[in-house]
């Protein structure tokens, strides 16, 4: 029944008042006319009611999901903090073990380095002795070979020089006399 009264009252209001320039004149500078106020109020109530009925559950669900997500993140962060604290405690406890382990590893490394140096020195001494023996053998063989080559070269040079000296110092008469003496010696021995 209220709706009928409101509709009748709106219909009775009629055409809005206008001034000399044709501009609509209202009864108040801030408040709208009664018809606009009624229609606006009804439309707003309808929209708010529809929003409450249909959008309200979705908004509630979104807010509860958001709350649950944030709570999950807070729980994860709290668990991560607890895990980090436990890791830090374990690392602090293990730090003493780390120092002892470091000392043990350094001692092992020093022992291994000393063993490597000792083995390396023995191997180097053995290789140096082998190289010296091989060098001495090669030197002796080289000396013998050079001596033999030098004797052969000297005898070749001496023979060549003797042939030249004899050829240069013997004239035709001496050459003939030597040939005759050779022939007689060969003839006497036969």
Secondary structure, 3 states (H helix, E strand, C coil): CHHHHHHHHHHHHCCCCECCCCCECCCCCCCCCHHHHHHHHHHHHHHHHHHHHHHHHHHHHHHHHHHHHHHHHHHHHHHHHHHHHHHHHHHHHHHHHHHHHHHHHHHHHHHHHHHHHHHHHHHHHHHHHHHHHHHHHHHHHHHHHHHHHHHHHHHHHHHHHHHHHHHHHCCHHHHHHHHHHHHHHHHHHC
